[in-house]
Amino acid sequence: MPKVNVYTDISQEEREARKDYIDRHSPFIHCESEAKAGELFNVTVQVGAEYQHPDDMEHYISTVALYNKETKIAESTFFAGSQGGQGKKGNTRVTFGVVLDKDAKLVAHSYCTQHGLWESLPVEVKVEQAVEA
């Protein structure tokens, strides 16, 4: 099993010293904090908050996956050059449309072809149940 790099597992001192490296690999989840059961809910995952990851032939973000607790609910695959190209910084961002039926704890993974698997901080989403008439 590959090592999973989690932002919170990295010491504050190392985070400051290697902020650009850590940030450009870490996925960040952007979504509303509430959803309606059974309705389409948009979740955007962006790799890097302040820094962009390279998009070279041998060094790029190849996948972004979204989980609800331990269940994978969405995944996107990228190919070298599809996020900016050789010598440029990528802008890896994907919006997933998912349907939630109960409260969720979302976590994203991004996979760098040179630096492995990176995990986001969890995001809790409260799901409002449909009112039956």
Backbone as a chain_set.jsonl record, in Angstrom:
{"seq": "MPKVNVYTDISQEEREARKDYIDRHSPFIHCESEAKAGELFNVTVQVGAEYQHPDDMEHYISTVALYNKETKIAESTFFAGSQGGQGKKGNTRVTFGVVLDKDAKLVAHSYCTQHGLWESLPVEVKVEQAVEA", "coords": {"N": [[0.847, -1.184, 0.0], [0.552, 2.227, -0.831], [2.28, 5.026, 0.687], [0.382, 7.439, 2.379], [0.199, 10.819, 2.17], [-0.65, 13.222, 4.449], [-1.804, 16.376, 5.156], [-2.141, 17.221, 7.871], [-0.487, 15.471, 9.209], [2.024, 16.402, 8.986], [4.574, 18.198, 10.502], [4.311, 21.488, 12.003], [6.606, 23.059, 11.69], [7.88, 21.809, 9.506], [5.877, 22.174, 7.622], [5.979, 24.957, 7.236], [8.608, 25.277, 6.283], [8.572, 23.764, 3.949], [6.432, 24.632, 2.474], [5.56, 25.28, -0.203], [6.034, 22.852, -1.601], [4.421, 20.987, -0.184], [1.866, 22.193, -0.332], [1.386, 22.301, -3.159], [0.891, 19.664, -3.784], [-1.23, 18.825, -2.258], [-4.698, 18.045, -2.071], [-7.608, 20.122, -2.077], [-10.83, 20.566, -0.849], [-13.753, 22.098, -2.059], [-16.929, 23.101, -1.348], [-20.463, 23.452, -0.668], [-21.742, 23.518, 2.711], [-24.037, 22.228, 3.226], [-26.433, 19.97, 1.829], [-29.11, 18.708, -0.255], [-30.946, 15.777, 0.137], [-30.796, 13.303, -2.363], [-30.51, 15.115, -4.456], [-28.513, 16.676, -7.019], [-25.231, 17.523, -6.147], [-22.574, 19.708, -6.079], [-19.098, 19.271, -5.904], [-15.983, 20.594, -5.7], [-12.643, 19.817, -6.312], [-9.455, 20.945, -5.815], [-6.076, 20.846, -6.616], [-3.578, 22.043, -4.751], [-3.502, 25.054, -3.034], [-2.274, 27.572, -2.881], [-0.133, 27.235, -4.545], [0.786, 25.917, -7.744], [0.935, 22.7, -9.269], [3.567, 21.087, -11.16], [3.261, 20.13, -14.654], [4.547, 18.056, -16.251], [5.936, 15.588, -18.541], [6.796, 13.315, -17.083], [6.115, 13.994, -14.54], [3.402, 14.77, -12.94], [-0.012, 15.407, -11.859], [-1.923, 12.626, -11.706], [-4.36, 11.477, -10.962], [-7.44, 12.379, -9.359], [-9.417, 11.743, -6.669], [-12.561, 11.312, -5.004], [-13.933, 10.707, -1.86], [-16.524, 9.449, 0.271], [-16.457, 9.038, 3.468], [-15.218, 5.852, 3.711], [-15.829, 5.12, 1.141], [-15.327, 5.299, -2.29], [-16.545, 7.816, -4.344], [-16.27, 9.285, -6.63], [-14.05, 9.895, -9.39], [-11.341, 11.258, -11.261], [-9.25, 11.127, -14.072], [-6.115, 12.224, -15.253], [-3.9, 13.132, -17.916], [-0.447, 13.367, -18.852], [0.455, 16.643, -19.634], [-2.134, 17.535, -20.009], [-2.973, 19.436, -18.251], [-1.719, 21.841, -18.642], [0.91, 21.533, -19.638], [4.3, 20.765, -20.808], [6.89, 22.057, -18.839], [5.271, 23.963, -17.722], [3.107, 25.157, -15.123], [0.55, 23.216, -13.75], [-3.042, 23.284, -13.477], [-4.766, 21.742, -11.74], [-7.943, 20.924, -11.334], [-11.134, 19.812, -10.542], [-14.632, 19.378, -10.866], [-17.015, 17.536, -9.304], [-20.197, 16.133, -9.73], [-22.294, 14.912, -7.445], [-24.604, 12.701, -5.748], [-25.965, 12.774, -2.621], [-27.248, 10.893, 0.106], [-27.327, 10.891, 2.814], [-25.812, 12.412, 5.75], [-22.453, 13.426, 5.13], [-18.922, 12.733, 5.052], [-16.485, 14.053, 3.485], [-13.521, 13.317, 1.677], [-10.628, 13.95, -0.202], [-8.324, 12.562, -2.587], [-5.205, 13.017, -4.168], [-2.983, 12.053, -6.746], [0.374, 12.126, -7.335], [2.695, 11.549, -9.87], [5.366, 11.366, -9.18], [5.599, 11.862, -6.436], [3.716, 10.486, -4.995], [0.731, 9.598, -3.097], [-1.675, 11.902, -1.881], [-3.644, 13.346, 0.693], [-6.65, 15.119, 1.441], [-7.876, 17.459, 3.925], [-10.674, 16.442, 5.909], [-14.084, 17.176, 4.961], [-17.132, 18.033, 6.244], [-20.504, 17.416, 5.394], [-23.75, 18.34, 5.788], [-26.752, 16.683, 5.244], [-29.885, 17.417, 4.139], [-32.92, 15.882, 4.613], [-35.513, 14.861, 2.347], [-38.754, 16.232, 2.561], [-41.639, 14.523, 3.148], [-44.787, 14.666, 1.61]], "CA": [[0.0, 0.0, 0.0], [1.395, 3.432, -0.877], [2.227, 5.966, 1.8], [-0.563, 8.525, 2.162], [0.653, 12.068, 2.764], [-1.775, 13.99, 4.963], [-1.356, 17.7, 5.592], [-2.093, 17.325, 9.335], [0.574, 14.614, 9.74], [3.289, 17.085, 8.774], [4.781, 19.155, 11.586], [4.162, 22.904, 11.671], [7.902, 23.553, 11.223], [8.097, 21.298, 8.156], [4.897, 22.833, 6.753], [6.478, 26.29, 6.897], [9.841, 25.153, 5.512], [8.312, 23.121, 2.664], [5.052, 25.0, 2.172], [5.238, 25.172, -1.626], [6.012, 21.425, -1.951], [3.255, 20.356, 0.444], [0.656, 22.803, -0.882], [1.14, 21.979, -4.563], [0.472, 18.268, -3.895], [-2.412, 18.57, -1.427], [-6.012, 18.39, -2.623], [-8.461, 20.937, -1.218], [-12.233, 20.401, -1.222], [-14.592, 23.295, -2.004], [-18.339, 22.788, -1.554], [-21.369, 23.976, 0.354], [-21.751, 22.682, 3.91], [-25.326, 21.539, 3.293], [-26.959, 19.446, 0.571], [-30.437, 18.119, -0.154], [-30.927, 14.354, -0.196], [-31.281, 12.926, -3.678], [-30.278, 16.149, -5.471], [-27.136, 16.831, -7.459], [-24.435, 18.357, -5.252], [-21.263, 19.933, -6.699], [-17.909, 19.267, -5.047], [-14.784, 20.901, -6.471], [-11.36, 19.473, -5.699], [-8.345, 21.651, -6.445], [-4.772, 20.447, -6.096], [-2.81, 23.253, -4.479], [-4.287, 26.236, -2.673], [-1.499, 28.761, -3.245], [0.897, 26.863, -5.513], [0.342, 24.968, -8.755], [1.816, 21.557, -9.493], [4.066, 20.969, -12.541], [2.55, 19.233, -15.563], [5.555, 17.565, -17.185], [5.655, 14.243, -19.039], [7.028, 12.309, -16.045], [5.786, 14.541, -13.224], [2.116, 15.441, -13.027], [-1.094, 14.822, -11.065], [-2.579, 11.69, -12.626], [-5.749, 11.217, -10.568], [-8.073, 13.027, -8.215], [-10.552, 10.907, -6.272], [-13.386, 11.84, -3.916], [-14.488, 9.661, -1.005], [-17.429, 9.715, 1.38], [-15.916, 8.108, 4.461], [-14.311, 4.911, 3.052], [-16.364, 4.76, -0.164], [-14.987, 6.192, -3.406], [-17.778, 8.212, -5.027], [-15.955, 9.914, -7.915], [-12.622, 9.924, -9.715], [-10.992, 11.831, -12.548], [-7.893, 10.783, -14.49], [-5.474, 13.222, -16.098], [-2.741, 12.657, -18.65], [0.641, 14.344, -18.922], [0.218, 17.731, -20.576], [-3.539, 17.942, -20.094], [-3.238, 20.498, -17.293], [-0.87, 23.0, -18.901], [1.959, 21.127, -20.558], [5.709, 20.717, -20.467], [7.516, 23.265, -18.322], [4.281, 24.882, -17.169], [2.417, 24.712, -13.925], [-0.802, 22.748, -14.014], [-4.132, 23.856, -12.697], [-5.596, 20.555, -11.575], [-9.196, 21.218, -10.628], [-12.245, 19.054, -11.105], [-15.891, 19.472, -10.129], [-17.816, 16.32, -9.365], [-21.605, 16.221, -9.366], [-22.632, 13.684, -6.725], [-25.886, 12.691, -5.043], [-25.788, 12.272, -1.262], [-28.529, 10.568, 0.723], [-27.227, 11.139, 4.252], [-24.655, 13.238, 6.094], [-21.241, 12.921, 4.495], [-17.591, 13.192, 5.453], [-15.773, 13.986, 2.216], [-12.067, 13.377, 1.666], [-10.107, 13.83, -1.568], [-6.954, 12.099, -2.791], [-4.558, 13.341, -5.435], [-1.813, 11.193, -6.927], [1.479, 12.689, -8.106], [3.464, 10.45, -10.444], [6.691, 11.283, -8.549], [5.585, 12.044, -4.989], [2.733, 9.61, -4.375], [-0.66, 9.876, -2.759], [-1.886, 13.001, -0.938], [-5.026, 13.343, 1.177], [-7.166, 16.407, 1.918], [-8.559, 17.494, 5.212], [-12.072, 16.065, 5.692], [-15.118, 18.206, 4.93], [-18.425, 17.472, 6.634], [-21.658, 17.974, 4.693], [-25.04, 17.986, 6.392], [-27.695, 16.407, 4.183], [-31.278, 17.642, 4.523], [-33.796, 14.85, 4.053], [-36.71, 15.349, 1.671], [-39.979, 16.246, 3.376], [-42.705, 13.811, 2.447], [-46.078, 15.382, 1.694]], "C": [[0.889, 1.242, 0.0], [1.24, 4.272, 0.387], [1.24, 7.074, 1.434], [-0.045, 9.749, 2.902], [-0.561, 12.896, 3.162], [-1.229, 15.278, 5.562], [-1.194, 17.783, 7.11], [-1.012, 16.456, 9.951], [1.946, 15.27, 9.643], [3.433, 18.176, 9.835], [4.655, 20.59, 11.092], [5.464, 23.468, 11.116], [8.162, 23.089, 9.781], [7.121, 21.934, 7.167], [5.385, 24.198, 6.311], [7.7, 26.197, 5.992], [9.58, 24.618, 4.102], [6.903, 23.431, 2.157], [4.698, 24.82, 0.701], [5.127, 23.714, -2.068], [4.743, 20.754, -1.426], [1.97, 20.884, -0.184], [0.377, 22.331, -2.306], [0.734, 20.527, -4.785], [-0.852, 17.991, -3.192], [-3.707, 18.944, -2.133], [-6.819, 19.185, -1.592], [-9.884, 20.844, -1.746], [-12.963, 21.728, -1.035], [-16.027, 22.888, -2.313], [-19.165, 23.47, -0.469], [-21.347, 23.037, 1.557], [-23.06, 21.924, 4.088], [-25.763, 21.124, 1.899], [-28.362, 18.924, 0.822], [-30.37, 16.673, -0.627], [-31.5, 14.127, -1.586], [-31.07, 13.949, -4.777], [-28.796, 16.253, -5.799], [-26.425, 17.869, -6.595], [-23.038, 18.474, -5.853], [-20.16, 20.027, -5.657], [-16.704, 19.515, -5.952], [-13.56, 20.513, -5.66], [-10.277, 20.165, -6.512], [-7.053, 21.189, -5.802], [-3.924, 21.705, -5.986], [-3.714, 24.431, -4.181], [-3.581, 27.505, -3.135], [-0.483, 28.492, -4.353], [0.329, 25.848, -6.496], [1.401, 23.891, -8.964], [2.333, 21.554, -10.932], [3.211, 19.991, -13.356], [3.509, 18.786, -16.665], [5.245, 16.117, -17.567], [5.834, 13.165, -17.97], [6.6, 12.781, -14.658], [4.517, 15.373, -13.343], [1.125, 14.778, -12.072], [-1.886, 13.923, -12.01], [-4.025, 11.383, -12.247], [-6.149, 12.096, -9.394], [-9.31, 12.187, -7.906], [-11.255, 11.543, -5.086], [-14.026, 10.669, -3.182], [-15.515, 10.241, -0.052], [-17.119, 8.634, 2.404], [-14.968, 7.156, 3.733], [-14.741, 4.552, 1.632], [-15.973, 5.781, -1.228], [-16.275, 6.509, -4.149], [-17.52, 8.907, -6.363], [-14.444, 9.881, -8.121], [-12.438, 10.523, -11.104], [-9.533, 11.5, -12.834], [-7.385, 11.851, -15.446], [-4.261, 12.601, -16.776], [-1.702, 13.76, -18.707], [0.326, 15.378, -19.993], [-1.206, 18.238, -20.626], [-3.892, 19.087, -19.147], [-2.331, 21.709, -17.492], [0.285, 22.688, -19.813], [3.367, 21.277, -20.037], [6.243, 22.07, -20.006], [6.554, 24.268, -17.723], [3.695, 24.296, -15.894], [1.0, 24.319, -14.297], [-1.813, 23.482, -13.164], [-5.149, 22.74, -12.515], [-6.788, 20.889, -10.688], [-10.293, 20.44, -11.332], [-13.473, 19.248, -10.219], [-16.69, 18.21, -10.383], [-19.251, 16.657, -8.998], [-21.991, 14.9, -8.727], [-24.002, 13.831, -6.075], [-25.637, 12.043, -3.687], [-27.153, 11.971, -0.671], [-28.525, 10.705, 2.235], [-25.966, 11.938, 4.515], [-23.371, 12.587, 5.593], [-19.991, 13.495, 5.147], [-16.71, 12.977, 4.221], [-14.27, 14.129, 2.41], [-11.629, 13.194, 0.217], [-8.685, 13.295, -1.528], [-6.462, 12.627, -4.131], [-3.311, 12.468, -5.523], [-0.819, 11.861, -7.861], [2.343, 11.529, -8.593], [4.874, 10.331, -9.867], [6.639, 11.291, -7.03], [4.418, 11.365, -4.287], [1.38, 10.218, -4.076], [-0.766, 10.931, -1.665], [-3.36, 13.07, -0.58], [-5.414, 14.72, 1.718], [-7.599, 16.308, 3.374], [-10.014, 17.11, 4.956], [-13.009, 17.264, 5.735], [-16.455, 17.538, 5.228], [-19.542, 18.195, 5.888], [-22.918, 17.427, 5.359], [-26.051, 17.818, 5.261], [-29.109, 16.497, 4.729], [-32.138, 16.599, 3.823], [-35.025, 15.492, 3.411], [-37.917, 15.236, 2.591], [-41.078, 15.563, 2.565], [-44.038, 14.52, 2.68], [-47.208, 14.463, 2.041]], "O": [[1.867, 1.306, 0.745], [0.21, 4.233, 1.06], [1.26, 7.585, 0.315], [0.129, 9.718, 4.121], [-1.397, 13.231, 2.324], [-0.304, 15.258, 6.374], [-0.216, 18.354, 7.592], [-0.644, 16.671, 11.106], [2.925, 14.739, 10.169], [2.522, 18.979, 10.037], [4.864, 20.873, 9.912], [5.443, 24.264, 10.178], [8.606, 23.872, 8.942], [7.479, 22.203, 6.02], [5.228, 24.568, 5.148], [7.816, 26.959, 5.033], [10.29, 24.979, 3.163], [6.268, 22.606, 1.501], [3.645, 24.266, 0.386], [4.223, 23.371, -2.829], [4.072, 20.031, -2.163], [1.082, 20.105, -0.53], [-0.763, 21.995, -2.627], [0.273, 20.185, -5.875], [-1.524, 17.009, -3.509], [-3.814, 20.019, -2.722], [-6.719, 18.943, -0.389], [-10.124, 21.021, -2.941], [-12.822, 22.395, -0.01], [-16.316, 22.391, -3.401], [-18.631, 23.991, 0.51], [-20.97, 21.873, 1.423], [-23.187, 21.084, 4.979], [-25.505, 21.819, 0.916], [-28.76, 18.719, 1.969], [-29.797, 16.386, -1.679], [-32.541, 14.677, -1.945], [-31.415, 13.685, -5.929], [-27.937, 15.959, -4.967], [-26.951, 18.953, -6.346], [-22.386, 17.462, -6.109], [-20.267, 20.755, -4.67], [-16.438, 18.733, -6.865], [-13.452, 20.835, -4.477], [-10.188, 19.998, -7.728], [-6.947, 21.146, -4.577], [-3.596, 22.345, -6.985], [-4.59, 24.769, -4.977], [-4.203, 28.401, -3.706], [-0.027, 29.42, -5.02], [-0.506, 25.019, -6.132], [2.601, 24.143, -8.849], [1.614, 21.975, -11.839], [2.525, 19.134, -12.797], [3.316, 19.091, -17.842], [4.372, 15.494, -16.963], [5.084, 12.189, -17.959], [6.718, 12.025, -13.694], [4.547, 16.522, -13.783], [1.401, 13.704, -11.538], [-2.452, 14.396, -12.996], [-4.835, 11.063, -13.117], [-5.33, 12.495, -8.567], [-10.145, 11.952, -8.78], [-10.635, 12.224, -4.269], [-14.587, 9.762, -3.797], [-15.393, 11.387, 0.383], [-17.474, 7.469, 2.228], [-13.977, 7.624, 3.173], [-14.074, 3.749, 0.98], [-16.249, 6.973, -1.092], [-17.013, 5.605, -4.542], [-18.449, 9.1, -7.147], [-13.668, 9.843, -7.166], [-13.26, 10.327, -12.0], [-8.684, 11.582, -11.947], [-8.107, 12.322, -16.325], [-3.67, 11.653, -16.26], [-2.032, 14.943, -18.621], [-0.026, 15.031, -21.12], [-1.464, 19.278, -21.231], [-4.985, 19.647, -19.23], [-2.196, 22.525, -16.581], [0.618, 23.492, -20.682], [3.598, 21.841, -18.968], [6.077, 23.086, -20.681], [6.979, 25.325, -17.259], [3.785, 23.096, -15.637], [0.334, 25.01, -15.067], [-1.457, 24.214, -12.241], [-6.25, 22.787, -13.065], [-6.663, 21.103, -9.483], [-10.367, 20.414, -12.561], [-13.374, 19.28, -8.992], [-16.998, 17.864, -11.523], [-19.487, 17.398, -8.043], [-22.014, 13.871, -9.402], [-24.495, 14.941, -5.877], [-25.161, 10.911, -3.606], [-28.112, 12.704, -0.912], [-29.575, 10.645, 2.874], [-25.144, 12.125, 3.619], [-23.22, 11.366, 5.626], [-20.004, 14.587, 5.714], [-16.253, 11.865, 3.953], [-13.806, 14.952, 3.199], [-12.197, 12.377, -0.508], [-7.939, 13.533, -0.578], [-7.212, 12.677, -5.105], [-2.667, 12.179, -4.515], [-1.122, 12.131, -9.023], [2.683, 10.634, -7.819], [5.519, 9.298, -10.044], [7.553, 10.774, -6.389], [4.157, 11.634, -3.114], [0.946, 11.19, -4.693], [-0.058, 10.878, -0.659], [-4.225, 12.878, -1.434], [-4.614, 15.396, 2.367], [-7.674, 15.227, 3.958], [-10.545, 17.419, 3.889], [-12.763, 18.238, 6.447], [-16.856, 16.594, 4.546], [-19.532, 19.419, 5.764], [-23.112, 16.217, 5.472], [-26.195, 18.703, 4.418], [-29.491, 15.769, 5.645], [-32.091, 16.453, 2.601], [-35.513, 16.526, 3.868], [-38.07, 14.251, 3.312], [-41.398, 15.973, 1.449], [-44.363, 14.918, 3.798], [-48.352, 14.905, 2.15]]}, "num_chains": 1, "name": "protein.A"}
